[in-house]
Amino acid sequence: MRRAVRRRPARTAGLLVLLLLLVAGCSAEPDPGPSPVPGPSTSTGPRWQPRPGVAWQWQLSGRVDLSVDVPVYDVDGHTTSAATVAALHARGRKVICYLSTGAWEDFRPDSARFPAEVLGRGNGWKGERWLDIRRTDVLEPLMAARLDMCRDKGFDAVEPDNMDGHLNRTGFPLTAADQLRYNRLIARLAHRRGMAVGLKNDLEQIPQLVKDFDFAVNEQCAEFDECARLTPFVRAGKAVFHVEYELANGEFCAQARQLGLSSMRKRYELGVWRSAC
């Protein structure tokens, strides 16, 4: 089963049970040991750099609607076909590949490749469990293969999700240093494949990671009065893609515009509907 919603901040995730579940085939389209924390990642070549304020669409459920008139789409990497990515490119869109890199999902085609010893507690969503991100010996080749998939489908960038396990009850004694090491690993893997990469949530580590990532993705920073913490990305000339679910546009859009965020309201299922600032 494929749940059609994405996660709110972990402290509220447990409140969102029993949201829409979708069969993966219904939303998919047919395809025609710890080491020292490394420094900031570097690029092996030119890559896309989204700028602050650029409009976007985030759709993780249902058949991708190609008609939304925005420069950037963020869609599911596993269920979106290369043909759909090419169709979006033909319309002048840049396309971001959504992946879960910090949690295991039992509905993904490579789920059997993850050994039991790296699977931790459930993360509040059906069929998902936190990963032991210290085990880069196991996870690096698995994530590299997923990023190869994104590259081979033609994606311009990656949105890696569940990148703040150290702040949650994962079943593993993860530290902030573990999280920095792993997040930088994911950034390097994406950059080596010529793709931009976004930092998902993980507000606490923005000062250390803003140089490693090309943009940020955030859920509900206005609801929790945290949007100002994302401004290091804006000051660096990097987009912050932001959504709210519970607030009306009038409650967050003015601040979002002032801060330079790319903001909109979405429903939890992350379907086609959007209400942009």
N, C-alpha and C positions, 0 to 999 in steps of 0.2 A: 504494500500500500504506500502511496505517496501523499504525505500531508501537504496541503496547498498553502499553508501559512509559513512564514518565517518567524524567527525568534525576536521577542522583545528582550530588553536587558535581563540578565539571568535572575535578578532578584524578583522579577515578576513573572517568570516563565511558567511557574507552577499554576498560575491562575488561568492559563489559556488552554487547558485540556478540553477535549471534546469539540474542537474547532473542525472545520471541513477536512475530510479525508478524500483524496482522489486516487483512483487507480492510476499507476504510472502510465500505462498504455493509453489512457484517455487524454492525458495532458501532453504526452509526447507526440512528436511529429515523425513520420517515417524518414529515415536517413537515406536520399538518392545515394650506546653509552655516552653520557654527557661529555661534551668538550667545552673548552673556553668559549665564552660569548663572543662571536665575531663582531667586527665593526660593521659600519654601514655598507650595504650592498652597492655594487657598481654595475653599470649597464655595459653590455658587450656591443651595443649598437643603438641607433636611434629608435625611439618608440613614441607612441602617442602620449601626450600630456594634457589631460583635461584641465581647463582653466576655471577659476571660481565663477559661479553664477550660471554655468551652462545648464540648459534644461535637460531633463532625462525622463525615461520611462523604466519602471521596474516591474517586470511581469514574470512570475514564477509558476503560474498555473494557467491551464487552458492553452489553446492554440495561439501562438504569438500573433498579435494584431500588428501588421506591418504599417498601418495607416497613421499611427500617432506621429504628429509633426514635431518631433524633437530631435536634436542632434545625437543623443546617446540612448542606447537601450542596454538594460541589464537583464539577462535571461538565464535560465537554467542550462548549465553546460552539458549535462548528460542527455537531456531530452530535446534540446534544440539541435536541429540538423545543420550540416554544413550548407545545405541549400538555403535555409532560412537566413543564416548569417550572410551569405552572398546576396540574398535579396535585400537585406537591410543595407548592406554596403552599396548596392546599386541605387538606393534611395539617399545616399550620402550620410548614412548613420555610422557611428562607431558602436561596437558591440562588446559588452562585458560578459564574461563567462562566470556565472555563479557556481561555486563549489563549496562543499563543507570540508575544511582541512583540519579542524580540531575535534570533530566528532565523527563517529562511525554511523552509517545509515544502512539498515538491513535491506532496503529496497534498491540499492545501487547495484549495477551489474558486476562490480568488482568486490562486493562485500565479503565474499568467501576468502579473499586473499589476505584479510586482516586476521592475524593470530589472536587467540583468546586472551593472551597475556597483555595485549595493549588496549583491551576494551575495559572501560571503567563503569562508573555509575551511569544511569540514565540521565539525560540532560533536560528532562521535562517534556520531551516530544516522543510520541510513539515510534518505536523502532530505532531510536538513536541512543548512543552511549558516548561519553567522553573518551578521548584517546589519551594514552600516555605519551605526551609530546616529548618526553625525555628520550624515548626510544627512536631516535632519528635513524638508527641502523635499519629499522623495520619500515618506518614511515616515509623516509626520503624517497626510496624507489617507487613506492605506491603513489605518492603525491606527484612525483616527476611524471609518472605515466598519465595521471589525470591532466596535468598541465600540457603534456604532449597532445592529448586529445583536444584540449582547447585550441592550441596552436594549429593543429591539423585541420580543425573545422574553420579556421580563419578568424578567430576572435582577436580583438585588439587588446584586451585587458582581462584581468581576473579579479573577481570579488571572493576572497577566501573567508568563509564564515567560521564561527566558533573559535575565534582567535584570542579569547580571554579566559581560558580554562583555569588559569591560576587563581582567579577570583571566585571560583565555584567549587562545590563539593564533587570532585571528579572521581574520588576513590584512589587518587594518587597524591603524594605530597609535592605538588608542583609549586615552584617558586617563581617570583617575578623574573629572575635570571633565566629560568627554563623557558618562560614565555618569550622573552626577548630573543633568545637563541632560535627558537622554533619559528617565530614570526619573520625573523631575518632570513632564515633558511627558505621559507616560502617565497619571500620577495626575491631572493637570488635566483631561485628556480624559474620564476616567471620572467625575470629580466633576461636570463640566459636564452630564453625562447623568444625574445623580442617583444614581450607583452608588458604593458603597464600593470600595476597591481595596487589594490586599495586596502587600507587598514580598516577592518570592520569593528566598530565600537572600540573597545580597549582604550578608553579615554585616559586612563592613568598612565599609559606608556607613550602617549603622543609625543612628549618632548624628546624621548629617546628614539622614536621610530619615524618621525616626520621626514627625515632625510632618506629613509629606506623605501618609503612608499610614495606613489605618484598621485594618490587621491585618498580620500576617506569616505566611508559609507557609515551612516549613523541612523539608528532608530530611536525616536522619542527624546532627543536631547532637550527639546522645549518643554515637554511634559515634566521632565525631571530637573529643569533649570540648569542644564549642563552645556548648552550650545557654545558658550564663550570658550570652553575648553578645546574646541575644534579650530579656533582661529589660527594656531600655528600653521595649519595647512593653507589657509587663505593667504596669510602673510607670505608664504613661500610660493604663491602663484599656483596652488594646487586645489582642485575642486573638492568640495565637501557635498556629497550626495546624501540628502537628508529626507526622512519621512516621519510623519506623525500619523497616528491611528485614532487617538481619542480626542484630540483637540480640533476645534474648527479652525479654518484658515485665518479668521480674524484674530485668533488667539496666539498665532506664532509667526505669521508671514511678515509682519513689519520688522520684527527682530531678525528674522532670517535674511531679509533683504539688507538690513543694516550690516549684518555680519558677513555678507557675501556668500551665503549658503545656497545650494541648489535644492530648494525645498518643495515638497508637495505633501498632500494628504493621500493616503491609500487605505484600502480595507485590508484586513488581516490576511485574506486569501491571496493577496497580491496578484489579482487578475488584471484585466485591461483597465478598469476604472481608475482614474486619477483626478485630483483637483490641485492644480499647480498654483503656487504663489504668484 
